[in-house]
Structure formats: structure tokens, C-alpha cells
Amino acid sequence: MAKRKRRTAVTGADLMFAPMVAMMRLPLMSAEANNPAALPTETMKAGAEKFAAFVEGVVAAQTTYATAMLSFWPEVMSGRKPSIMNSGLAEKAMTAALHPTSKRVRANYRRLSK
């Protein structure tokens, strides 16, 4: 339980850097807009990263729900409360969905702050 709470806290803390990363990207994107002959690498990289993080997040959330669904009958047969009816499942799925975005934001902050 403590590990899950720590991961949730780390994911939330990393997402706090998102506005800073957006502000760090503005000068680079402005420079790309001023020079139409140059390839907009930062803009393309930003879009590709967002789409990849979105897809990974959706897959992670669906995997969390699918795992809970598949463990329904074994949990019922063993006399435990099914995890699919547990309120912590939504938190677990949301953390799994936001984790890829959190990793990207942290990596972008490190890269752009150099």
C-alpha cells in the first residue's frame, strides 16, 4: 500500500513540472515559427511524445481494469472482496494512466533545463 501511495505522489509531483516545460518550449517553438525553412523538430517531438504518452496511459489503465476483471472469480472463490469492487482500483488505474505522461514531463524538464 505504501509503495502505491509513493508512486502516486511521485507521479503528481512530476506533473507539476508540466507548465514549466511548456514555458521552456515556447522560445524554441517561436524560433521554429520565425524560420519556416527549418524543420520544426521541437514541435514534432512534443506532439509525438504527447501521443505516445496518451496511448501508453490508455493501455496501462485498461490493463489495470482487465487484471482486476480476470481476478474477479478467483477472489470470490477464495472469500476475498473482489478488487474490481474496491475503491482503490480507480486510483490505481489513474496512477497507471498518468505514469507515462509523468515520465515524459520529467525527462523533458531535464532536457530543456540544460
C-alpha positions in Angstrom: 0.0 0.0 0.0 2.8 2.4 0.8 4.5 1.8 -2.5 1.3 2.7 -4.4 0.9 5.9 -2.4 4.5 6.9 -3.0 4.2 6.2 -6.8 1.0 8.3 -6.8 2.8 11.1 -5.0 5.8 11.0 -7.4 3.5 11.0 -10.4 1.7 14.0 -9.2 4.9 15.8 -8.3 6.3 15.2 -11.8 3.2 16.6 -13.4 3.7 19.8 -11.5 6.6 20.5 -13.9 4.2 20.5 -17.0 3.6 24.3 -17.0 7.4 24.9 -16.6 8.1 22.5 -19.5 5.5 24.3 -21.7 7.1 27.7 -20.9 10.6 26.3 -21.6 9.4 25.1 -25.0 7.9 28.5 -26.1 11.2 30.1 -27.2 12.2 27.0 -29.1 8.8 26.9 -30.9 8.9 30.6 -31.5 12.3 30.3 -33.2 10.9 27.5 -35.3 8.0 29.6 -36.3 10.3 32.5 -37.3 12.3 30.3 -39.6 9.9 28.5 -41.9 12.8 26.8 -43.8 14.0 25.0 -40.7 12.4 21.7 -39.7 10.2 22.1 -36.6 11.9 19.4 -34.6 10.8 20.5 -31.2 7.2 20.9 -32.2 7.1 17.5 -33.9 8.9 15.9 -30.9 6.4 17.5 -28.5 3.4 16.2 -30.4 4.9 12.7 -30.8 5.7 12.5 -27.1 2.2 13.5 -26.1 0.5 11.0 -28.4 2.8 8.2 -27.3 2.3 9.0 -23.6 -1.5 9.1 -24.2 -1.5 5.7 -25.8 0.7 4.2 -23.1 -1.5 5.6 -20.4 -4.7 4.2 -22.0 -3.1 0.8 -22.3 -1.9 0.9 -18.7 -5.3 1.9 -17.4 -7.1 -0.8 -19.4 -4.6 -3.4 -18.3 -5.3 -2.5 -14.7 -9.0 -2.9 -15.2 -8.5 -6.1 -17.2 -6.3 -7.6 -14.5 -9.0 -6.8 -11.8 -11.7 -8.3 -14.1 -9.8 -11.5 -14.6 -9.1 -11.9 -10.9 -12.8 -11.5 -10.0 -13.8 -15.2 -9.7 -10.6 -16.4 -8.1 -11.0 -13.7 -5.4 -14.7 -14.5 -4.9 -13.9 -18.2 -4.6 -11.3 -17.6 -2.0 -13.7 -15.5 0.1 -12.0 -12.1 -0.5 -13.7 -8.9 -1.7 -13.2 -8.6 -5.5 -10.7 -6.0 -6.4 -12.9 -4.7 -9.2 -15.4 -3.6 -6.5 -12.6 -1.9 -4.5 -12.5 1.9 -4.5 -8.7 1.7 -4.8 -8.9 0.3 -8.3 -9.8 3.7 -9.9 -6.9 5.3 -8.1 -4.6 2.5 -9.3 -5.8 2.8 -12.9 -5.5 6.6 -12.8 -1.9 6.4 -11.5 -1.1 3.8 -14.2 -2.6 6.1 -16.8 -0.7 9.2 -15.7 2.7 7.5 -15.1 3.8 7.6 -18.8 3.0 11.3 -19.0 4.8 11.9 -15.7 8.0 10.2 -17.1 7.9 12.3 -20.2 7.4 15.6 -18.3 10.3 14.8 -16.0 12.6 13.9 -19.0 11.6 17.0 -20.9 12.3 19.2 -17.9 15.8 17.7 -17.5 16.5 18.1 -21.2 15.2 21.6 -21.6 16.8 22.9 -18.4 20.3 22.2 -19.7 
